[in-house]
């Protein structure tokens, strides 16, 4: 029976700490989780011909960060990016994915913080009052205001 050898695929130089230490820790797990989030949100594989030669999903989306329209166009339309509220939620989660894939491990949030941010990743939505009229709930706290990483996303 043939022996199966592990394949080490380094998606980008920012996760090179694995290549040097051969240790997987929470920060490398957070990075990998960020890549998975990007795959789900963008509908693309970590390495895609669309990105160009020697570029991966993390580098590709980082290149679009400064242009909100480019970010919106990058979202997977099959996931519901055509609906404005869903698109807002997807962009919030994409910001979390970008935090997870920070170049330096020390700049990545903890997995606990990621879970907290994902729980808070809700766009401002209109609420329905008891009489059926729409209004904005002004008592709502800003998104991510109570998170230990408040302010990192905006």
DSSP file (Angstrom, degrees, kcal/mol; ACC not computed):
  #  RESIDUE AA STRUCTURE BP1 BP2  ACC     N-H-->O    O-->H-N    N-H-->O    O-->H-N    TCO  KAPPA ALPHA  PHI   PSI    X-CA   Y-CA   Z-CA
    1    1 A X              0   0    0      0, 0.0     2,-0.1     0, 0.0     0, 0.0   0.000 360.0 360.0 360.0 135.6    0.0    0.0    0.0
    2    2 A X        -     0   0    0      1,-0.1     2,-0.4     0, 0.0     0, 0.0  -0.430 360.0-122.2 -72.8 142.5    1.3    3.4   -0.9
    3    3 A X        -     0   0    0     -2,-0.1     2,-0.6     1,-0.0    -1,-0.1  -0.692  21.3-130.8 -85.8 136.4    2.2    5.8    1.8
    4    4 A X        -     0   0    0     -2,-0.4     2,-0.4     0, 0.0    -1,-0.0  -0.768  19.3-156.0 -90.3 124.7    0.4    9.2    1.7
    5    5 A X        -     0   0    0     -2,-0.6     2,-0.1     1,-0.0     0, 0.0  -0.829  20.6-115.3 -99.7 136.0    2.6   12.1    2.1
    6    6 A X        -     0   0    0     -2,-0.4     2,-0.6     1,-0.1    -1,-0.0  -0.419  24.1-140.7 -67.9 145.1    1.2   15.4    3.4
    7    7 A X        -     0   0    0     -2,-0.1     2,-0.7     2,-0.0    -1,-0.1  -0.934   7.9-151.6-108.0 124.0    1.3   18.3    1.0
    8    8 A X        -     0   0    0     -2,-0.6     2,-0.6     2,-0.0    -2,-0.0  -0.861  14.5-176.2 -98.3 117.9    2.2   21.7    2.4
    9    9 A X        -     0   0    0     -2,-0.7     2,-0.8     3,-0.0     3,-0.1  -0.949  10.6-160.5-116.4 112.6    0.6   24.5    0.5
   10   10 A X        -     0   0    0     -2,-0.6     3,-0.1     1,-0.2     6,-0.1  -0.834   1.5-163.8 -94.4 110.9    1.6   27.9    1.6
   11   11 A X        -     0   0    0     -2,-0.8     2,-0.3     1,-0.2    -1,-0.2   0.819  68.4 -14.0 -68.5 -31.3   -1.1   30.3    0.2
   12   12 A X  S >  S-     0   0    0     -3,-0.1     3,-2.0    46,-0.1    -1,-0.2  -0.985  72.8 -95.4-164.8 166.2    0.9   33.4    0.7
   13   13 A X  G >  S+     0   0    0     -2,-0.3     3,-1.5     1,-0.3     4,-0.1   0.690 111.1  73.7 -62.5 -17.7    4.0   34.6    2.5
   14   14 A X  G 3  S+     0   0    0      1,-0.3     3,-0.3     2,-0.1    -1,-0.3   0.701  98.1  46.1 -73.2 -16.8    1.9   35.8    5.4
   15   15 A X  G X> S+     0   0    0     -3,-2.0     3,-1.6     1,-0.2     4,-0.5   0.094  77.7 114.7-106.1  22.7    1.4   32.3    6.7
   16   16 A X  H <>  +     0   0    0     -3,-1.5     4,-1.6     1,-0.3     3,-0.3   0.680  53.5  83.2 -65.5 -17.6    5.0   31.5    6.2
   17   17 A X  H 3> S+     0   0    0     -3,-0.3     4,-2.2     1,-0.2     6,-0.4   0.832  87.9  55.7 -57.5 -29.0    5.4   31.0   10.0
   18   18 A X  H <> S+     0   0    0     -3,-1.6     4,-2.7     1,-0.2    -1,-0.2   0.912 103.9  52.7 -67.4 -41.6    4.0   27.5    9.4
   19   19 A X  H  < S+     0   0    0     -4,-0.5    -2,-0.2    -3,-0.3    -1,-0.2   0.821 114.2  42.8 -63.2 -31.5    6.8   26.8    6.9
   20   20 A X  H  < S+     0   0    0     -4,-1.6    -2,-0.2     1,-0.1    -1,-0.2   0.885 129.4  22.9 -81.9 -40.8    9.5   27.9    9.4
   21   21 A X  H  < S-     0   0    0     -4,-2.2    -2,-0.2    -5,-0.2    -3,-0.2   0.663  82.7-142.3-102.9 -19.0    8.2   26.3   12.6
   22   22 A X     <  +     0   0    0     -4,-2.7     2,-0.4    -5,-0.3    -4,-0.1   0.735  62.8 126.6  55.7  24.3    6.0   23.4   11.2
   23   23 A X        -     0   0    0     -6,-0.4     2,-0.6    -5,-0.1    -1,-0.2  -0.907  52.7-150.3-111.4 138.8    3.7   24.3   14.1
   24   24 A X        +     0   0    0     -2,-0.4     2,-0.2    -3,-0.1    -6,-0.0  -0.933  27.5 165.7-105.0 126.9    0.0   25.0   13.8
   25   25 A X     >  -     0   0    0     -2,-0.6     4,-2.1     1,-0.0     3,-0.3  -0.679  53.2 -81.9-128.5-174.4   -1.3   27.4   16.4
   26   26 A X  H  > S+     0   0    0      1,-0.2     4,-2.6    -2,-0.2     5,-0.2   0.886 125.0  54.0 -59.2 -40.3   -4.4   29.5   16.9
   27   27 A X  H  > S+     0   0    0      1,-0.2     4,-1.9     2,-0.2    -1,-0.2   0.854 109.1  47.3 -68.1 -34.0   -3.1   32.3   14.7
   28   28 A X  H  > S+     0   0    0     -3,-0.3     4,-2.3     2,-0.2    -1,-0.2   0.852 112.0  51.6 -73.2 -32.6   -2.5   30.0   11.8
   29   29 A X  H  X S+     0   0    0     -4,-2.1     4,-2.5     2,-0.2    -2,-0.2   0.900 108.5  51.1 -65.0 -40.5   -6.0   28.5   12.4
   30   30 A X  H  X S+     0   0    0     -4,-2.6     4,-2.3     2,-0.2    -2,-0.2   0.914 109.4  50.8 -62.6 -42.8   -7.5   32.0   12.3
   31   31 A X  H  X S+     0   0    0     -4,-1.9     4,-1.9     1,-0.2    -2,-0.2   0.945 111.2  47.7 -58.8 -48.7   -5.7   32.7    9.0
   32   32 A X  H  X S+     0   0    0     -4,-2.3     4,-2.2     1,-0.2    -2,-0.2   0.885 109.7  53.0 -61.5 -39.4   -7.1   29.5    7.5
   33   33 A X  H  X S+     0   0    0     -4,-2.5     4,-2.5     1,-0.2    -1,-0.2   0.899 106.8  53.2 -62.6 -40.4  -10.5   30.3    8.8
   34   34 A X  H  X S+     0   0    0     -4,-2.3     4,-2.2     1,-0.2    -1,-0.2   0.885 107.8  50.6 -61.1 -39.2  -10.3   33.7    7.1
   35   35 A X  H  X S+     0   0    0     -4,-1.9     4,-2.4     2,-0.2    -2,-0.2   0.910 109.5  50.6 -64.9 -42.1   -9.4   32.0    3.8
   36   36 A X  H  X S+     0   0    0     -4,-2.2     4,-2.2     2,-0.2    -2,-0.2   0.915 109.0  51.6 -62.6 -42.6  -12.4   29.7    4.1
   37   37 A X  H  X S+     0   0    0     -4,-2.5     4,-2.6     1,-0.2     5,-0.2   0.925 109.7  50.2 -58.4 -44.1  -14.6   32.8    4.7
   38   38 A X  H  X S+     0   0    0     -4,-2.2     4,-2.7     1,-0.2     5,-0.3   0.911 108.1  52.7 -61.5 -42.4  -13.2   34.4    1.6
   39   39 A X  H  X>S+     0   0    0     -4,-2.4     4,-1.8     1,-0.2     5,-0.7   0.924 112.8  44.8 -58.2 -44.4  -13.9   31.2   -0.4
   40   40 A X  H  <5S+     0   0    0     -4,-2.2    -2,-0.2     1,-0.2    -1,-0.2   0.907 117.6  43.1 -67.0 -42.6  -17.5   31.2    0.7
   41   41 A X  H  <5S+     0   0    0     -4,-2.6    35,-3.1    -5,-0.2    -2,-0.2   0.830 123.9  34.3 -74.2 -33.2  -18.1   34.9    0.2
   42   42 A X  H  <5S-     0   0    0     -4,-2.7    -2,-0.2    33,-0.3    -1,-0.2   0.624  95.8-131.6 -99.7 -16.0  -16.4   35.2   -3.2
   43   43 A X  T  <5 +     0   0    0     -4,-1.8     2,-0.3    -5,-0.3    -3,-0.2   0.844  67.8 118.3  67.2  32.9  -17.2   31.8   -4.6
   44   44 A X      < -     0   0    0     -5,-0.7    -1,-0.3    -6,-0.3    -2,-0.2  -0.897  65.9-113.8-130.1 157.9  -13.6   31.3   -5.6
   45   45 A X        -     0   0    0     -2,-0.3     3,-0.1    -3,-0.1    12,-0.1  -0.462  39.5-103.1 -82.6 162.1  -10.9   28.8   -4.7
   46   46 A X  S    S+     0   0    0      1,-0.2    11,-2.6    -2,-0.1     2,-0.5   0.837 116.7  33.7 -56.9 -33.1   -7.8   30.0   -2.8
   47   47 A X  S    S+     0   0    0      9,-0.2     2,-0.4    10,-0.1    -1,-0.2  -0.983  80.0 167.4-124.7 119.4   -5.8   29.9   -6.0
   48   48 A X    >>  -     0   0    0     -2,-0.5     3,-1.8     7,-0.4     4,-0.5  -0.981  44.2-127.0-134.5 140.7   -7.8   30.8   -9.1
   49   49 A X  G >4 S+     0   0    0     -2,-0.4     3,-1.0     1,-0.3    -1,-0.1   0.799 107.8  68.4 -57.1 -27.3   -6.7   31.7  -12.7
   50   50 A X  G 34 S+     0   0    0      1,-0.2    -1,-0.3     2,-0.1     3,-0.1   0.789  92.2  60.0 -61.9 -27.4   -8.7   34.9  -12.4
   51   51 A X  G <4 S-     0   0    0     -3,-1.8    -1,-0.2     1,-0.2    -2,-0.2   0.728 109.4-122.1 -74.6 -21.9   -6.3   36.2   -9.8
   52   52 A X    X<  -     0   0    0     -3,-1.0     3,-1.2    -4,-0.5    -1,-0.2  -0.313  48.6 -30.8  99.0 171.0   -3.3   36.1  -12.2
   53   53 A X  T 3  S+     0   0    0      1,-0.3     3,-0.1    -2,-0.1    -4,-0.0  -0.349 126.2   0.0 -66.5 139.1    0.0   34.3  -11.9
   54   54 A X  T 3  S+     0   0    0      1,-0.2     2,-0.4    -2,-0.1    -1,-0.3   0.773 104.0 117.3  53.1  34.8    1.4   33.7   -8.4
   55   55 A X    <   -     0   0    0     -3,-1.2    -7,-0.4    -7,-0.1     2,-0.2  -0.960  44.5-162.9-126.5 149.0   -1.5   35.5   -6.7
   56   56 A X     >  -     0   0    0     -2,-0.4     4,-2.7    -9,-0.1    -9,-0.2  -0.669  39.1 -89.4-123.7 179.4   -4.0   34.0   -4.3
   57   57 A X  H  > S+     0   0    0    -11,-2.6     4,-2.3    -2,-0.2     5,-0.2   0.845 122.2  51.9 -60.2 -37.6   -7.4   34.9   -2.9
   58   58 A X  H  > S+     0   0    0    -12,-0.2     4,-2.1     2,-0.2    -1,-0.2   0.954 114.0  41.5 -67.0 -49.8   -6.0   36.9    0.0
   59   59 A X  H  > S+     0   0    0      1,-0.2     4,-1.6     2,-0.2    -2,-0.2   0.895 114.3  54.4 -63.2 -39.7   -3.8   39.1   -2.1
   60   60 A X  H  < S+     0   0    0     -4,-2.7     4,-0.3     1,-0.2    -2,-0.2   0.927 112.0  41.2 -62.1 -47.5   -6.5   39.4   -4.7
   61   61 A X  H >X S+     0   0    0     -4,-2.3     3,-1.3     1,-0.2     4,-0.5   0.846 109.1  59.5 -74.4 -31.5   -9.1   40.7   -2.4
   62   62 A X  H >< S+     0   0    0     -4,-2.1     3,-0.9     1,-0.3     4,-0.3   0.861 100.1  58.8 -60.5 -33.7   -6.6   43.0   -0.5
   63   63 A X  T 3< S+     0   0    0     -4,-1.6    -1,-0.3     1,-0.2    -2,-0.2   0.658 107.7  46.2 -68.6 -15.1   -6.0   44.7   -3.8
   64   64 A X  T X4 S+     0   0    0     -3,-1.3     3,-1.6    -4,-0.3     7,-0.4   0.445  82.8  98.4-104.4  -2.8   -9.7   45.6   -4.0
   65   65 A X  T << S+     0   0    0     -3,-0.9    -2,-0.1    -4,-0.5    -1,-0.1   0.838  78.7  54.5 -58.9 -38.4  -10.2   46.9   -0.4
   66   66 A X  T 3  S+     0   0    0     -4,-0.3     2,-0.6     1,-0.2    -1,-0.3   0.617 101.9  64.6 -74.5 -10.9   -9.9   50.5   -1.3
   67   67 A X    <>  -     0   0    0     -3,-1.6     4,-2.1     1,-0.2     3,-0.2  -0.898  62.4-169.2-118.9 102.7  -12.7   50.4   -3.8
   68   68 A X  H  > S+     0   0    0     -2,-0.6     4,-2.8     1,-0.2     5,-0.2   0.869  89.4  54.0 -59.9 -38.4  -16.1   49.5   -2.4
   69   69 A X  H  > S+     0   0    0      1,-0.2     4,-2.5     2,-0.2    -1,-0.2   0.916 108.3  49.4 -62.1 -41.7  -17.6   48.9   -5.8
   70   70 A X  H  > S+     0   0    0      2,-0.2     4,-1.2     1,-0.2    -1,-0.2   0.887 111.2  50.2 -64.7 -37.9  -14.8   46.4   -6.7
   71   71 A X  H  X S+     0   0    0     -4,-2.1     4,-0.9    -7,-0.4     3,-0.5   0.942 111.0  48.2 -63.5 -47.2  -15.4   44.6   -3.3
   72   72 A X  H >< S+     0   0    0     -4,-2.8     3,-0.8     1,-0.2    -2,-0.2   0.899 110.9  50.8 -60.8 -41.1  -19.2   44.4   -4.0
   73   73 A X  H 3< S+     0   0    0     -4,-2.5    -1,-0.2     1,-0.2    -2,-0.2   0.746 104.1  60.3 -68.4 -23.0  -18.6   43.1   -7.5
   74   74 A X  H 3< S+     0   0    0     -4,-1.2    -1,-0.2    -3,-0.5    -2,-0.2   0.717  82.4 103.8 -77.2 -21.3  -16.2   40.5   -6.1
   75   75 A X  S << S-     0   0    0     -4,-0.9     2,-0.6    -3,-0.8   -33,-0.3  -0.278  87.9 -98.9 -64.5 147.6  -18.9   38.9   -3.9
   76   76 A X    > > -     0   0    0    -35,-3.1     3,-1.5     1,-0.2     5,-0.9  -0.556  28.5-158.2 -69.8 112.0  -20.5   35.6   -5.1
   77   77 A X  G > 5S+     0   0    0     -2,-0.6     3,-1.0     1,-0.3     5,-0.5   0.776  89.4  64.6 -63.6 -26.9  -23.8   36.6   -6.8
   78   78 A X  G 3 5S+     0   0    0      1,-0.2    -1,-0.3     2,-0.1    -2,-0.1   0.690  95.7  58.5 -70.5 -17.4  -25.1   33.0   -6.3
   79   79 A X  G < 5S-     0   0    0     -3,-1.5    -1,-0.2   -38,-0.2    -2,-0.2   0.594 131.7 -85.8 -88.0 -11.4  -24.9   33.6   -2.5
   80   80 A X  T X 5S+     0   0    0     -3,-1.0     3,-1.8    -4,-0.4     7,-0.3   0.610  77.5 144.4 117.9  20.1  -27.3   36.5   -2.6
   81   81 A X  T 3 < +     0   0    0     -5,-0.9    -4,-0.1     1,-0.3    -3,-0.1   0.610  66.5  71.3 -66.3  -9.7  -25.0   39.5   -3.3
   82   82 A X  T 3  S+     0   0    0     -5,-0.5     2,-0.5     4,-0.1    -1,-0.3   0.733  82.9  79.9 -77.3 -21.5  -27.8   41.0   -5.5
   83   83 A X  S <> S-     0   0    0     -3,-1.8     4,-2.8     1,-0.1     5,-0.2  -0.769  79.3-142.8 -87.0 125.7  -29.8   41.7   -2.3
   84   84 A X  H  > S+     0   0    0     -2,-0.5     4,-2.3     1,-0.2     5,-0.1   0.879  98.2  48.3 -59.7 -42.5  -28.5   44.9   -0.7
   85   85 A X  H  > S+     0   0    0      2,-0.2     4,-2.1     1,-0.2    -1,-0.2   0.914 114.0  46.2 -66.7 -41.3  -29.0   43.7    2.9
   86   86 A X  H  > S+     0   0    0     -6,-0.2     4,-2.6     1,-0.2    -2,-0.2   0.906 111.3  53.5 -65.2 -40.2  -27.3   40.3    2.2
   87   87 A X  H  X S+     0   0    0     -4,-2.8     4,-2.4    -7,-0.3    -2,-0.2   0.903 107.0  51.4 -61.1 -41.9  -24.5   42.2    0.4
   88   88 A X  H  X S+     0   0    0     -4,-2.3     4,-2.1     2,-0.2    -1,-0.2   0.924 111.1  47.7 -61.0 -44.3  -24.0   44.4    3.5
   89   89 A X  H  X S+     0   0    0     -4,-2.1     4,-2.3     1,-0.2    -2,-0.2   0.907 110.8  51.6 -62.9 -41.2  -23.7   41.3    5.7
   90   90 A X  H  X S+     0   0    0     -4,-2.6     4,-2.3     1,-0.2    -1,-0.2   0.896 109.0  50.3 -63.3 -39.9  -21.3   39.7    3.3
   91   91 A X  H  X S+     0   0    0     -4,-2.4     4,-1.9     2,-0.2    -1,-0.2   0.881 109.2  51.8 -66.4 -37.7  -19.1   42.8    3.3
   92   92 A X  H  X S+     0   0    0     -4,-2.1     4,-1.5     2,-0.2    -2,-0.2   0.928 112.1  45.5 -62.9 -44.3  -19.1   42.9    7.1
   93   93 A X  H  X S+     0   0    0     -4,-2.3     4,-2.4     1,-0.2    -2,-0.2   0.859 108.8  56.9 -68.1 -34.4  -18.0   39.2    7.1
   94   94 A X  H  X S+     0   0    0     -4,-2.3     4,-2.2     1,-0.2    -1,-0.2   0.885 103.5  53.8 -62.9 -37.7  -15.4   39.9    4.4
   95   95 A X  H  X S+     0   0    0     -4,-1.9     4,-1.9     2,-0.2    -1,-0.2   0.895 108.1  49.9 -62.7 -38.9  -13.9   42.6    6.7
   96   96 A X  H  X S+     0   0    0     -4,-1.5     4,-2.3     2,-0.2    -2,-0.2   0.917 108.6  52.6 -64.0 -42.4  -13.6   39.9    9.4
   97   97 A X  H  X S+     0   0    0     -4,-2.4     4,-1.3     1,-0.2    -2,-0.2   0.883 107.2  52.5 -60.4 -38.5  -11.9   37.6    6.9
   98   98 A X  H  < S+     0   0    0     -4,-2.2    -1,-0.2     1,-0.2    -2,-0.2   0.887 108.5  49.9 -65.7 -38.5   -9.4   40.3    6.1
   99   99 A X  H >< S+     0   0    0     -4,-1.9     3,-1.4     1,-0.2    -2,-0.2   0.910 108.6  53.6 -63.0 -41.3   -8.6   40.8    9.8
  100  100 A X  H 3< S+     0   0    0     -4,-2.3    -1,-0.2     1,-0.3    -2,-0.2   0.790 108.9  49.4 -63.7 -28.4   -8.1   37.0   10.1
  101  101 A X  T 3< S+     0   0    0     -4,-1.3    -1,-0.3    -5,-0.2    -2,-0.2   0.040  77.0 149.7-103.6  25.9   -5.6   37.0    7.2
  102  102 A X    <   -     0   0    0     -3,-1.4     6,-0.1     1,-0.1    -3,-0.1  -0.262  55.8-119.9 -55.4 146.5   -3.5   39.9    8.5
  103  103 A X  S    S+     0   0    0      4,-0.1     2,-0.5     3,-0.0    -1,-0.1   0.891  98.1  55.9 -60.7 -42.3    0.1   39.5    7.4
  104  104 A X  S >  S-     0   0    0      1,-0.1     3,-1.7   -89,-0.1     4,-0.5  -0.797  79.2-138.9 -95.9 131.5    1.5   39.3   10.9
  105  105 A X  G >  S+     0   0    0     -2,-0.5     3,-1.4     1,-0.3    -1,-0.1   0.853 103.2  59.9 -54.8 -36.5    0.1   36.6   13.3
  106  106 A X  G 3  S+     0   0    0      1,-0.3    -1,-0.3    -3,-0.0    -3,-0.0   0.742 100.9  56.0 -66.2 -20.8    0.1   39.1   16.2
  107  107 A X  G <  S+     0   0    0     -3,-1.7    -1,-0.3     2,-0.1     2,-0.3   0.538  88.0  95.8 -87.5  -7.3   -2.3   41.4   14.2
  108  108 A X  S <  S-     0   0    0     -3,-1.4    -8,-0.2    -4,-0.5    -9,-0.1  -0.605  79.3-116.7 -83.0 143.4   -4.8   38.6   13.7
  109  109 A X        -     0   0    0     -2,-0.3     2,-0.1   -10,-0.2    -1,-0.1  -0.260  32.7 -99.8 -69.8 164.7   -7.7   38.4   16.2
  110  110 A X     >  -     0   0    0      1,-0.1     4,-2.2   -80,-0.0     5,-0.1  -0.421  32.5-111.1 -75.3 162.6   -8.2   35.5   18.5
  111  111 A X  H  > S+     0   0    0      1,-0.2     4,-2.4     2,-0.2     5,-0.2   0.863 120.9  57.3 -64.0 -34.1  -10.8   32.9   17.4
  112  112 A X  H  > S+     0   0    0      1,-0.2     4,-2.1     2,-0.2    -1,-0.2   0.920 107.6  47.0 -60.4 -44.0  -12.9   34.1   20.4
  113  113 A X  H  > S+     0   0    0      2,-0.2     4,-2.8     1,-0.2    -2,-0.2   0.878 109.6  54.1 -65.9 -37.5  -12.9   37.6   19.0
  114  114 A X  H  X S+     0   0    0     -4,-2.2     4,-2.7     2,-0.2    -2,-0.2   0.932 108.9  48.3 -61.3 -45.7  -13.7   36.3   15.5
  115  115 A X  H  X S+     0   0    0     -4,-2.4     4,-2.0     2,-0.2    -2,-0.2   0.909 112.0  49.8 -61.8 -42.2  -16.8   34.5   16.9
  116  116 A X  H  X S+     0   0    0     -4,-2.1     4,-1.3     2,-0.2    -2,-0.2   0.936 112.1  47.4 -61.0 -46.9  -17.8   37.7   18.7
  117  117 A X  H  X S+     0   0    0     -4,-2.8     4,-0.8     1,-0.2     3,-0.3   0.904 110.0  52.1 -63.4 -41.6  -17.5   39.8   15.6
  118  118 A X  H >< S+     0   0    0     -4,-2.7     3,-0.6     1,-0.2    -1,-0.2   0.886 108.1  52.4 -62.2 -37.2  -19.4   37.3   13.5
  119  119 A X  H 3< S+     0   0    0     -4,-2.0    -1,-0.2     1,-0.2    -2,-0.2   0.799 113.9  43.3 -66.6 -28.2  -22.2   37.4   16.0
  120  120 A X  H 3< S+     0   0    0     -4,-1.3     2,-2.4    -3,-0.3    24,-0.2   0.482  81.7 111.5 -94.2  -4.3  -22.3   41.2   15.8
  121  121 A X    <<  +     0   0    0     -4,-0.8     2,-0.4    -3,-0.6   -28,-0.1  -0.430  42.1 129.1 -77.1  75.7  -22.0   41.3   12.0
  122  122 A X        -     0   0    0     -2,-2.4     3,-0.1   -30,-0.1    21,-0.1  -0.997  52.8-132.1-129.8 129.1  -25.5   42.6   11.2
  123  123 A X        -     0   0    0     -2,-0.4     2,-0.4   -38,-0.2   -34,-0.0  -0.312  42.6 -83.2 -71.9 163.7  -26.2   45.6    9.1
  124  124 A X        -     0   0    0     16,-0.0     2,-0.3    12,-0.0    -1,-0.1  -0.543  57.8-174.0 -66.4 123.3  -28.5   48.3   10.2
  125  125 A X        -     0   0    0     -2,-0.4    12,-0.4    -3,-0.1     2,-0.2  -0.899  28.5-105.4-122.2 152.0  -32.0   47.1    9.4
  126  126 A X        -     0   0    0     -2,-0.3     2,-0.3    10,-0.1    10,-0.2  -0.530  36.0-144.5 -71.9 139.3  -35.3   48.8    9.7
  127  127 A X  E     -A  135   0A   0      8,-2.1     8,-1.6    -2,-0.2     2,-0.6  -0.722   8.0-127.7-102.3 157.0  -37.4   47.5   12.6
  128  128 A X  E     -A  134   0A   0     -2,-0.3     6,-0.2     6,-0.2     5,-0.1  -0.920  23.1-147.8-104.5 122.1  -41.2   47.0   12.6
  129  129 A X    >   -     0   0    0      4,-2.2     3,-1.8    -2,-0.6     6,-0.0  -0.268  34.6 -93.3 -79.7 174.5  -42.9   48.7   15.5
  130  130 A X  T 3  S+     0   0    0      1,-0.3    -1,-0.1     2,-0.1    -2,-0.0   0.819 126.2  53.1 -59.9 -32.7  -46.1   47.3   17.1
  131  131 A X  T 3  S-     0   0    0      2,-0.1    -1,-0.3     1,-0.0     3,-0.1   0.429 118.5-110.2 -86.4   3.5  -48.3   49.4   14.8
  132  132 A X  S <  S+     0   0    0     -3,-1.8     2,-0.2     1,-0.3    -2,-0.1   0.364  74.4 130.1  91.9  -6.0  -46.6   48.1   11.7
  133  133 A X        -     0   0    0     -5,-0.1    -4,-2.2     1,-0.1    -1,-0.3  -0.520  57.7-116.6 -83.4 153.0  -44.8   51.3   10.7
  134  134 A X  E     +A  128   0A   0     -6,-0.2     2,-0.3    -2,-0.2    -6,-0.2  -0.636  41.8 156.5 -87.9 143.7  -41.1   51.2    9.9
  135  135 A X  E     -A  127   0A   0     -8,-1.6    -8,-2.1    -2,-0.3     2,-0.5  -0.977  41.9-108.7-156.4 159.2  -38.5   53.1   12.0
  136  136 A X        -     0   0    0     -2,-0.3     2,-1.0   -10,-0.2   -10,-0.1  -0.797  31.7-126.0 -91.5 134.2  -34.8   53.0   12.8
  137  137 A X    >   -     0   0    0     -2,-0.5     3,-1.3   -12,-0.4   -12,-0.1  -0.691  24.0-171.8 -80.7 103.4  -34.0   51.9   16.3
  138  138 A X  T 3  S+     0   0    0     -2,-1.0    -1,-0.2     1,-0.3    -2,-0.0   0.633  78.0  68.7 -73.9 -12.9  -31.8   54.7   17.5
  139  139 A X  T 3  S+     0   0    0     -3,-0.1    -1,-0.3     2,-0.1     2,-0.1   0.514  73.3 117.2 -83.5  -3.7  -30.9   52.8   20.7
  140  140 A X    <   -     0   0    0     -3,-1.3     2,-0.2     1,-0.1     3,-0.1  -0.385  67.3-125.0 -64.8 137.6  -28.9   50.3   18.7
  141  141 A X        -     0   0    0      1,-0.1     3,-0.1    -2,-0.1    -1,-0.1  -0.539  37.0 -92.4 -77.2 150.5  -25.3   50.1   19.5
  142  142 A X    >   -     0   0    0     -2,-0.2     3,-1.9     1,-0.1     4,-0.3  -0.259  55.6 -84.6 -59.3 152.0  -22.9   50.6   16.6
  143  143 A X  T 3  S+     0   0    0      1,-0.3    -1,-0.1     2,-0.1   -22,-0.1  -0.346 113.2   5.4 -59.7 136.0  -21.8   47.4   15.0
  144  144 A X  T >  S+     0   0    0    -24,-0.2     3,-0.7   -28,-0.1    -1,-0.3   0.599  88.1 134.2  66.8  15.3  -18.8   45.8   16.8
  145  145 A X  T <  S+     0   0    0     -3,-1.9     5,-0.1     1,-0.2    -2,-0.1   0.823  74.6  39.3 -67.3 -30.1  -19.0   48.4   19.6
  146  146 A X  T 3  S+     0   0    0     -4,-0.3    -1,-0.2     3,-0.1     2,-0.1   0.466  91.4 112.1 -97.7  -1.1  -18.6   45.9   22.4
  147  147 A X  S X  S-     0   0    0     -3,-0.7     3,-1.8     1,-0.1   -34,-0.1  -0.396  76.0-124.5 -71.9 146.9  -16.1   43.7   20.7
  148  148 A X  T 3  S+     0   0    0      1,-0.3    -1,-0.1    -2,-0.1   -35,-0.1   0.677 115.5  49.8 -62.7 -14.9  -12.6   43.5   22.0
  149  149 A X  T >  S+     0   0    0    -36,-0.1     3,-1.9    -5,-0.1     4,-0.3  -0.027  81.5 157.3-112.0  29.7  -11.4   44.5   18.6
  150  150 A X  T <   +     0   0    0     -3,-1.8    -5,-0.1     1,-0.3    -6,-0.1  -0.244  63.7  25.0 -55.7 139.8  -13.8   47.4   18.2
  151  151 A X  T 3  S+     0   0    0     -7,-0.1     3,-0.4     1,-0.0    -1,-0.3   0.224  91.4 100.9  91.2 -14.3  -12.7   50.0   15.7
  152  152 A X  S <  S+     0   0    0     -3,-1.9    -2,-0.1     1,-0.2    -1,-0.0   0.766  80.1  52.4 -73.5 -23.3  -10.6   47.6   13.6
  153  153 A X              0   0    0     -4,-0.3    -1,-0.2     1,-0.2    -3,-0.1   0.617 360.0 360.0 -91.7 -11.7  -13.2   47.3   11.0
  154  154 A X              0   0    0     -3,-0.4    -2,-0.2     0, 0.0    -1,-0.2   0.388 360.0 360.0-131.0 360.0  -13.9   50.9   10.2
